[in-house]
Amino acid sequence: MASALYGALLGVVWVVLTTFVPQPADAIIFWSLICIQLAWGALICWRRTGLPFATAAMIEGSVVSAGLVVVALIGQPFPNLALASWVLFGCVAAVGPLFLLIESRVNPEKWREWKRHMETTTLWEIVTGRHIPDLRKSGA
């Protein structure tokens, strides 16, 4: 449930930014925040779990977000991307979930433990990075 609330929170932030902040500043602010949160999450993920593909998914998402900041700076703020940018965005957006699928197959014990941990996670824990359990100490 917390993951759904997090998605809703991102939607609300996007609507507020696009309503009250002019383009391209709205896209630059939003994607910069996502970039920073994913980079920070990748660092926490690696330190607490040692899961390489989950960490790579967060790094990839951070890089894509940084790329969306760059294209906004050159005059193509999301969602007003050129066709080539949409194709690129669509392809790289598929890589993150693919990494997570691979992780679930490569490290099933740690993945199941993280999934169990997420069942009781709150929105605040996701926002603050506390949703990532310390799986290195648990022996999973």
ZINORQUI-V723848 format. One record per pair of residues at least 12 apart in sequence whose ideal C-beta (glycine too) atoms are under 10 Angstrom apart, sorted by sequence separation. I is the first residue (numbers start at 1). GAP is how many residues later the second one is. D is the distance in Angstrom with one decimal. If there is no record, write none. Layout:
i=I gap=GAP d=D
i=I gap=GAP d=D
This chain:
i=14 gap=12 d=8.2
i=17 gap=12 d=6.0
i=18 gap=12 d=8.4
i=42 gap=12 d=8.7
i=43 gap=12 d=8.4
i=45 gap=12 d=8.7
i=46 gap=12 d=8.7
i=121 gap=12 d=9.2
i=13 gap=13 d=10.0
i=14 gap=13 d=9.3
i=17 gap=13 d=5.3
i=41 gap=13 d=9.5
i=42 gap=13 d=5.2
i=45 gap=13 d=5.8
i=46 gap=13 d=9.1
i=65 gap=13 d=9.7
i=68 gap=13 d=8.4
i=118 gap=13 d=6.4
i=16 gap=14 d=9.7
i=41 gap=14 d=8.9
i=42 gap=14 d=8.0
i=44 gap=14 d=8.8
i=45 gap=14 d=9.2
i=71 gap=14 d=5.7
i=117 gap=14 d=7.4
i=118 gap=14 d=9.4
i=42 gap=15 d=8.3
i=43 gap=15 d=8.6
i=117 gap=15 d=8.4
i=118 gap=15 d=8.6
i=13 gap=16 d=9.2
i=14 gap=16 d=6.0
i=17 gap=16 d=9.4
i=41 gap=16 d=9.7
i=42 gap=16 d=3.7
i=43 gap=16 d=9.3
i=117 gap=16 d=4.3
i=13 gap=17 d=6.7
i=41 gap=17 d=4.9
i=42 gap=17 d=4.7
i=68 gap=17 d=8.7
i=71 gap=17 d=9.3
i=114 gap=17 d=8.9
i=116 gap=17 d=8.8
i=117 gap=17 d=9.7
i=40 gap=18 d=8.9
i=41 gap=18 d=9.4
i=42 gap=18 d=9.0
i=67 gap=18 d=8.8
i=71 gap=18 d=8.8
i=114 gap=18 d=7.6
i=117 gap=18 d=8.6
i=38 gap=19 d=8.9
i=39 gap=19 d=7.5
i=42 gap=19 d=8.3
i=114 gap=19 d=5.9
i=10 gap=20 d=8.4
i=13 gap=20 d=7.8
i=38 gap=20 d=4.9
i=39 gap=20 d=7.3
i=41 gap=20 d=8.6
i=42 gap=20 d=6.4
i=113 gap=20 d=6.7
i=13 gap=21 d=9.5
i=37 gap=21 d=9.1
i=38 gap=21 d=7.5
i=41 gap=21 d=8.2
i=67 gap=21 d=8.1
i=68 gap=21 d=7.4
i=114 gap=21 d=6.6
i=117 gap=21 d=9.6
i=38 gap=22 d=8.6
i=39 gap=22 d=9.0
i=40 gap=22 d=8.7
i=67 gap=22 d=8.1
i=113 gap=22 d=5.9
i=10 gap=23 d=9.4
i=38 gap=23 d=4.5
i=39 gap=23 d=4.3
i=110 gap=23 d=9.0
i=10 gap=24 d=7.8
i=37 gap=24 d=9.2
i=38 gap=24 d=3.8
i=39 gap=24 d=8.9
i=64 gap=24 d=9.0
i=111 gap=24 d=9.3
i=116 gap=24 d=10.0
i=37 gap=25 d=8.2
i=38 gap=25 d=8.7
i=64 gap=25 d=7.2
i=67 gap=25 d=7.9
i=110 gap=25 d=4.8
i=113 gap=25 d=6.4
i=35 gap=26 d=8.3
i=36 gap=26 d=7.9
i=38 gap=26 d=8.7
i=39 gap=26 d=8.8
i=109 gap=26 d=8.8
i=110 gap=26 d=9.1
i=113 gap=26 d=9.6
i=114 gap=26 d=8.5
i=10 gap=27 d=9.9
i=34 gap=27 d=7.4
i=35 gap=27 d=5.1
i=38 gap=27 d=6.3
i=39 gap=27 d=8.7
i=64 gap=27 d=10.0
i=113 gap=27 d=4.5
i=34 gap=28 d=7.8
i=35 gap=28 d=8.0
i=37 gap=28 d=8.7
i=38 gap=28 d=9.4
i=64 gap=28 d=5.0
i=107 gap=28 d=8.8
i=110 gap=28 d=8.3
i=112 gap=28 d=7.9
i=35 gap=29 d=8.4
i=36 gap=29 d=8.5
i=63 gap=29 d=8.1
i=64 gap=29 d=6.9
i=109 gap=29 d=9.6
i=110 gap=29 d=9.9
i=111 gap=29 d=8.8
i=34 gap=30 d=8.9
i=35 gap=30 d=3.7
i=36 gap=30 d=9.5
i=109 gap=30 d=9.1
i=110 gap=30 d=4.6
i=34 gap=31 d=4.4
i=35 gap=31 d=4.8
i=61 gap=31 d=8.8
i=64 gap=31 d=8.4
i=109 gap=31 d=4.7
i=33 gap=32 d=8.5
i=34 gap=32 d=9.2
i=35 gap=32 d=9.0
i=60 gap=32 d=6.8
i=61 gap=32 d=8.6
i=63 gap=32 d=10.0
i=64 gap=32 d=8.0
i=108 gap=32 d=9.6
i=31 gap=33 d=8.7
i=32 gap=33 d=7.5
i=35 gap=33 d=8.2
i=60 gap=33 d=9.4
i=107 gap=33 d=8.4
i=31 gap=34 d=4.6
i=32 gap=34 d=8.1
i=34 gap=34 d=8.3
i=35 gap=34 d=6.6
i=61 gap=34 d=8.8
i=30 gap=35 d=8.8
i=31 gap=35 d=7.5
i=34 gap=35 d=9.2
i=60 gap=35 d=5.4
i=61 gap=35 d=5.2
i=31 gap=36 d=8.5
i=32 gap=36 d=9.2
i=33 gap=36 d=10.0
i=60 gap=36 d=5.5
i=31 gap=37 d=4.2
i=32 gap=37 d=5.5
i=59 gap=37 d=9.5
i=30 gap=38 d=8.6
i=31 gap=38 d=4.8
i=57 gap=38 d=7.6
i=58 gap=38 d=7.9
i=60 gap=38 d=9.6
i=61 gap=38 d=9.5
i=30 gap=39 d=9.0
i=31 gap=39 d=9.2
i=56 gap=39 d=8.7
i=57 gap=39 d=4.3
i=60 gap=39 d=6.8
i=28 gap=40 d=8.8
i=29 gap=40 d=9.1
i=31 gap=40 d=9.2
i=32 gap=40 d=9.4
i=56 gap=40 d=8.6
i=57 gap=40 d=7.6
i=59 gap=40 d=9.3
i=27 gap=41 d=6.8
i=28 gap=41 d=5.5
i=31 gap=41 d=6.8
i=57 gap=41 d=8.2
i=58 gap=41 d=8.9
i=27 gap=42 d=7.6
i=28 gap=42 d=9.4
i=30 gap=42 d=9.1
i=54 gap=42 d=9.7
i=57 gap=42 d=3.8
i=58 gap=42 d=9.7
i=29 gap=43 d=9.5
i=53 gap=43 d=9.9
i=56 gap=43 d=5.2
i=57 gap=43 d=5.3
i=27 gap=44 d=8.5
i=28 gap=44 d=5.0
i=55 gap=44 d=8.7
i=56 gap=44 d=9.5
i=57 gap=44 d=9.6
i=24 gap=45 d=9.2
i=27 gap=45 d=4.1
i=28 gap=45 d=6.6
i=53 gap=45 d=8.8
i=54 gap=45 d=7.0
i=57 gap=45 d=9.0
i=26 gap=46 d=8.6
i=27 gap=46 d=9.2
i=31 gap=46 d=9.0
i=53 gap=46 d=4.4
i=54 gap=46 d=6.2
i=56 gap=46 d=9.0
i=57 gap=46 d=7.5
i=24 gap=47 d=9.0
i=25 gap=47 d=8.5
i=30 gap=47 d=9.4
i=31 gap=47 d=6.8
i=52 gap=47 d=8.9
i=53 gap=47 d=6.9
i=56 gap=47 d=8.5
i=24 gap=48 d=4.2
i=30 gap=48 d=8.0
i=51 gap=48 d=9.7
i=53 gap=48 d=8.5
i=54 gap=48 d=9.3
i=55 gap=48 d=8.9
i=23 gap=49 d=7.9
i=24 gap=49 d=6.8
i=27 gap=49 d=8.9
i=28 gap=49 d=7.5
i=51 gap=49 d=9.5
i=53 gap=49 d=4.8
i=54 gap=49 d=4.8
i=24 gap=50 d=8.9
i=27 gap=50 d=3.7
i=28 gap=50 d=9.8
i=52 gap=50 d=9.3
i=53 gap=50 d=3.7
i=54 gap=50 d=9.0
i=24 gap=51 d=7.1
i=26 gap=51 d=7.1
i=27 gap=51 d=4.9
i=52 gap=51 d=7.6
i=53 gap=51 d=8.6
i=23 gap=52 d=9.5
i=24 gap=52 d=8.2
i=25 gap=52 d=8.6
i=26 gap=52 d=9.2
i=27 gap=52 d=8.5
i=51 gap=52 d=5.5
i=53 gap=52 d=9.1
i=54 gap=52 d=9.9
i=24 gap=53 d=3.9
i=27 gap=53 d=8.6
i=51 gap=53 d=9.7
i=53 gap=53 d=6.4
i=54 gap=53 d=8.5
i=23 gap=54 d=4.8
i=24 gap=54 d=9.0
i=27 gap=54 d=9.9
i=49 gap=54 d=9.4
i=52 gap=54 d=8.0
i=53 gap=54 d=8.0
i=22 gap=55 d=9.8
i=23 gap=55 d=9.6
i=51 gap=55 d=8.4
i=52 gap=55 d=8.5
i=24 gap=56 d=8.9
i=51 gap=56 d=5.7
i=54 gap=56 d=8.9
i=23 gap=57 d=7.6
i=50 gap=57 d=8.6
i=54 gap=57 d=8.1
i=38 gap=58 d=9.3
i=49 gap=58 d=8.5
i=53 gap=58 d=9.7
i=18 gap=59 d=9.4
i=51 gap=59 d=6.0
i=18 gap=60 d=9.9
i=50 gap=60 d=7.9
i=51 gap=60 d=7.6
i=54 gap=60 d=8.0
i=18 gap=61 d=9.4
i=49 gap=61 d=6.2
i=49 gap=62 d=9.3
i=51 gap=63 d=7.9
i=14 gap=64 d=9.4
i=49 gap=64 d=9.1
i=14 gap=65 d=9.7
i=49 gap=65 d=6.9
i=48 gap=66 d=9.5
i=45 gap=69 d=9.5
i=58 gap=74 d=9.6
i=54 gap=78 d=8.8
i=48 gap=81 d=9.3
i=51 gap=81 d=9.4
i=49 gap=83 d=6.5
i=44 gap=84 d=10.0
i=45 gap=84 d=8.9
i=48 gap=84 d=5.1
i=49 gap=84 d=7.3
i=51 gap=84 d=7.4
i=41 gap=85 d=9.4
i=44 gap=85 d=4.9
i=47 gap=85 d=8.8
i=48 gap=85 d=6.5
i=49 gap=85 d=7.7
i=50 gap=85 d=7.1
i=51 gap=85 d=9.8
i=43 gap=86 d=9.1
i=44 gap=86 d=8.9
i=46 gap=86 d=9.6
i=48 gap=86 d=4.6
i=49 gap=86 d=4.5
i=50 gap=86 d=5.5
i=44 gap=87 d=9.4
i=45 gap=87 d=5.4
i=47 gap=87 d=8.5
i=48 gap=87 d=6.4
i=49 gap=87 d=6.8
i=41 gap=88 d=6.0
i=44 gap=88 d=5.2
i=48 gap=88 d=6.5
i=37 gap=89 d=9.7
i=40 gap=89 d=6.4
i=47 gap=89 d=7.9
i=48 gap=89 d=8.7
i=49 gap=89 d=9.6
i=37 gap=90 d=8.3
i=41 gap=90 d=9.0
i=42 gap=90 d=10.0
i=44 gap=90 d=9.8
i=45 gap=90 d=9.7
i=46 gap=90 d=9.8
i=48 gap=90 d=9.9
i=41 gap=91 d=7.1
i=49 gap=91 d=9.0
i=37 gap=92 d=8.2
i=9 gap=114 d=6.8
i=3 gap=115 d=7.1
i=6 gap=115 d=9.5
i=8 gap=115 d=8.9
i=2 gap=116 d=7.4
i=6 gap=116 d=9.9
i=1 gap=117 d=9.7
i=2 gap=117 d=9.2
i=5 gap=117 d=8.4
i=6 gap=117 d=5.9
i=9 gap=117 d=8.8
i=1 gap=118 d=9.0
i=2 gap=118 d=8.7
i=3 gap=118 d=7.9
i=5 gap=118 d=4.4
i=9 gap=118 d=7.6
i=1 gap=119 d=9.9
i=2 gap=119 d=4.7
i=4 gap=119 d=9.2
i=5 gap=119 d=9.8
i=6 gap=119 d=9.8
i=7 gap=119 d=10.0
i=1 gap=120 d=8.7
i=2 gap=120 d=5.3
i=3 gap=120 d=8.8
i=6 gap=120 d=4.8
i=1 gap=121 d=8.9
i=2 gap=121 d=4.9
i=5 gap=121 d=8.0
i=6 gap=121 d=7.2
i=1 gap=122 d=8.5
i=2 gap=122 d=8.5
i=5 gap=122 d=9.7
i=2 gap=123 d=6.9
i=3 gap=123 d=7.0
i=2 gap=124 d=5.5
i=2 gap=125 d=9.4
i=6 gap=125 d=8.9
i=3 gap=128 d=8.6
i=2 gap=129 d=7.2
